[in-house]
Amino acid sequence: MSIVLTKTWYDVDFFECKLTISGIGCSISMDMYTTNDECEEWREAILRFVSNPEECVEWVSGSDSEQSHHYIMMTFALYNKRGYVAIKVHVQNMRQEPYSMQSTFFIITEMNQLVDFGDNLERFIKSETYSIEGLMLLSP
């Protein structure tokens, strides 16, 4: 179980990617448009959390409005003192019925997996790779 991010089309200012997230008891996959700046904000949110795990950190992509193509919110929180991390994931594809999708679930992982994903995200931003995978799920 993991997060997989793959560029499917790109231009100078933005790109389309497929985001697949597998969590406890469910999995989502959706196409979205984003930018390197937005991915960098995601990486910075991970770094903020890793540097101060006692504080919850939230990252948002898109908006919860009809004009948005997607809405993703991830909240990073320390699950226990042994370095386990709980990531609350809320996603909406913002499409009209019957094509709409909305889901909220959790990923439990280790701090080192989060650090590795942040490093992979940096490579993704620099276009050193067009697909990344990380945050291996721990068994509940």
One Martini backbone bead per residue (centre of mass of N, CA, C, O) as a GRO file, in nm:
protein
  140
    1MET     BB    1   0.100   0.035   0.019
    2SER     BB    2   0.045   0.371  -0.132
    3ILE     BB    3   0.207   0.632  -0.317
    4VAL     BB    4   0.130   0.737  -0.654
    5LEU     BB    5   0.319   0.938  -0.899
    6THR     BB    6   0.223   1.028  -1.246
    7LYS     BB    7   0.323   1.148  -1.537
    8THR     BB    8   0.122   1.210  -1.846
    9TRP     BB    9   0.153   1.533  -1.876
   10TYR     BB   10   0.342   1.820  -2.014
   11ASP     BB   11   0.439   2.155  -1.945
   12VAL     BB   12   0.571   2.446  -1.850
   13ASP     BB   13   0.341   2.516  -1.608
   14PHE     BB   14   0.213   2.217  -1.625
   15PHE     BB   15   0.048   1.903  -1.516
   16GLU     BB   16  -0.036   1.568  -1.558
   17CYS     BB   17  -0.166   1.326  -1.318
   18LYS     BB   18  -0.144   1.025  -1.135
   19LEU     BB   19  -0.320   0.941  -0.836
   20THR     BB   20  -0.230   0.689  -0.594
   21ILE     BB   21  -0.410   0.571  -0.299
   22SER     BB   22  -0.327   0.358  -0.025
   23GLY     BB   23  -0.508   0.231   0.245
   24ILE     BB   24  -0.717   0.158   0.492
   25GLY     BB   25  -0.950  -0.023   0.300
   26CYS     BB   26  -0.838   0.163   0.049
   27SER     BB   27  -0.860   0.309  -0.294
   28ILE     BB   28  -0.724   0.564  -0.511
   29SER     BB   29  -0.784   0.718  -0.843
   30MET     BB   30  -0.648   1.019  -1.007
   31ASP     BB   31  -0.676   1.288  -1.209
   32MET     BB   32  -0.443   1.573  -1.237
   33TYR     BB   33  -0.364   1.914  -1.197
   34THR     BB   34  -0.032   2.063  -1.178
   35THR     BB   35   0.263   2.180  -1.006
   36ASN     BB   36   0.572   2.230  -0.885
   37ASP     BB   37   0.487   2.422  -0.658
   38GLU     BB   38   0.281   2.228  -0.528
   39CYS     BB   39   0.486   1.999  -0.476
   40GLU     BB   40   0.670   2.174  -0.298
   41GLU     BB   41   0.459   2.219  -0.075
   42TRP     BB   42   0.446   1.921   0.000
   43ARG     BB   43   0.743   1.887   0.075
   44GLU     BB   44   0.743   2.114   0.294
   45ALA     BB   45   0.535   1.979   0.477
   46ILE     BB   46   0.705   1.733   0.537
   47LEU     BB   47   0.950   1.887   0.658
   48ARG     BB   48   0.796   2.025   0.888
   49PHE     BB   49   0.708   1.766   1.027
   50VAL     BB   50   0.987   1.627   1.064
   51SER     BB   51   1.108   1.874   1.236
   52ASN     BB   52   0.795   1.875   1.392
   53PRO     BB   53   0.604   1.612   1.511
   54GLU     BB   54   0.417   1.760   1.732
   55GLU     BB   55   0.304   1.892   1.474
   56CYS     BB   56   0.058   1.950   1.271
   57VAL     BB   57   0.025   1.900   0.913
   58GLU     BB   58  -0.101   2.075   0.623
   59TRP     BB   59  -0.213   1.978   0.290
   60VAL     BB   60  -0.316   2.154  -0.015
   61SER     BB   61  -0.504   2.070  -0.315
   62GLY     BB   62  -0.677   2.282  -0.440
   63SER     BB   63  -1.042   2.304  -0.413
   64ASP     BB   64  -1.369   2.345  -0.246
   65SER     BB   65  -1.485   2.390  -0.559
   66GLU     BB   66  -1.637   2.406  -0.868
   67GLN     BB   67  -1.365   2.520  -1.020
   68SER     BB   68  -1.227   2.268  -0.947
   69HIS     BB   69  -1.058   1.963  -1.024
   70HIS     BB   70  -0.949   1.934  -0.720
   71TYR     BB   71  -0.920   1.771  -0.380
   72ILE     BB   72  -0.652   1.785  -0.134
   73MET     BB   73  -0.600   1.647   0.202
   74MET     BB   74  -0.321   1.649   0.431
   75THR     BB   75  -0.258   1.503   0.756
   76PHE     BB   76   0.011   1.527   0.978
   77ALA     BB   77   0.077   1.278   1.242
   78LEU     BB   78   0.161   1.159   1.538
   79TYR     BB   79   0.103   0.835   1.658
   80ASN     BB   80   0.388   0.784   1.803
   81LYS     BB   81   0.705   0.767   1.970
   82ARG     BB   82   0.828   0.556   1.737
   83GLY     BB   83   0.757   0.712   1.442
   84TYR     BB   84   0.469   0.712   1.374
   85VAL     BB   85   0.242   0.791   1.101
   86ALA     BB   86  -0.047   0.988   1.041
   87ILE     BB   87  -0.251   1.006   0.741
   88LYS     BB   88  -0.487   1.223   0.641
   89VAL     BB   89  -0.716   1.158   0.370
   90HIS     BB   90  -0.863   1.394   0.136
   91VAL     BB   91  -1.077   1.334  -0.153
   92GLN     BB   92  -1.165   1.507  -0.469
   93ASN     BB   93  -1.273   1.533  -0.814
   94MET     BB   94  -1.510   1.749  -0.885
   95ARG     BB   95  -1.737   1.596  -1.011
   96GLN     BB   96  -2.013   1.498  -1.154
   97GLU     BB   97  -2.275   1.331  -1.146
   98PRO     BB   98  -2.164   0.994  -1.151
   99TYR     BB   99  -1.830   1.093  -1.125
  100SER     BB  100  -1.800   1.119  -0.835
  101MET     BB  101  -1.546   1.162  -0.566
  102GLN     BB  102  -1.514   1.061  -0.214
  103SER     BB  103  -1.248   1.050   0.043
  104THR     BB  104  -1.165   0.911   0.376
  105PHE     BB  105  -0.837   0.834   0.513
  106PHE     BB  106  -0.564   0.624   0.627
  107ILE     BB  107  -0.209   0.643   0.692
  108ILE     BB  108   0.043   0.419   0.805
  109THR     BB  109   0.375   0.513   0.902
  110GLU     BB  110   0.705   0.603   0.876
  111MET     BB  111   0.928   0.850   0.896
  112ASN     BB  112   1.131   0.740   0.681
  113GLN     BB  113   0.914   0.719   0.454
  114LEU     BB  114   0.858   1.023   0.443
  115VAL     BB  115   1.140   1.113   0.368
  116ASP     BB  116   1.164   0.949   0.107
  117PHE     BB  117   0.923   1.084  -0.034
  118GLY     BB  118   1.042   1.369  -0.034
  119ASP     BB  119   1.287   1.295  -0.209
  120ASN     BB  120   1.119   1.192  -0.454
  121LEU     BB  121   0.968   1.459  -0.500
  122GLU     BB  122   1.218   1.620  -0.581
  123ARG     BB  123   1.280   1.450  -0.836
  124PHE     BB  124   1.007   1.508  -0.971
  125ILE     BB  125   1.037   1.819  -0.992
  126LYS     BB  126   1.324   1.787  -1.158
  127SER     BB  127   1.275   1.550  -1.374
  128GLU     BB  128   1.426   1.268  -1.293
  129THR     BB  129   1.123   1.174  -1.269
  130TYR     BB  130   0.775   1.041  -1.355
  131SER     BB  131   0.781   0.835  -1.099
  132ILE     BB  132   0.637   0.765  -0.775
  133GLU     BB  133   0.698   0.580  -0.460
  134GLY     BB  134   0.536   0.552  -0.128
  135LEU     BB  135   0.442   0.485   0.189
  136MET     BB  136   0.439   0.229   0.341
  137LEU     BB  137   0.219   0.026   0.482
  138LEU     BB  138   0.101  -0.059   0.781
  139SER     BB  139  -0.015  -0.284   0.974
  140PRO     BB  140  -0.301  -0.284   1.186
   0.00000   0.00000   0.00000
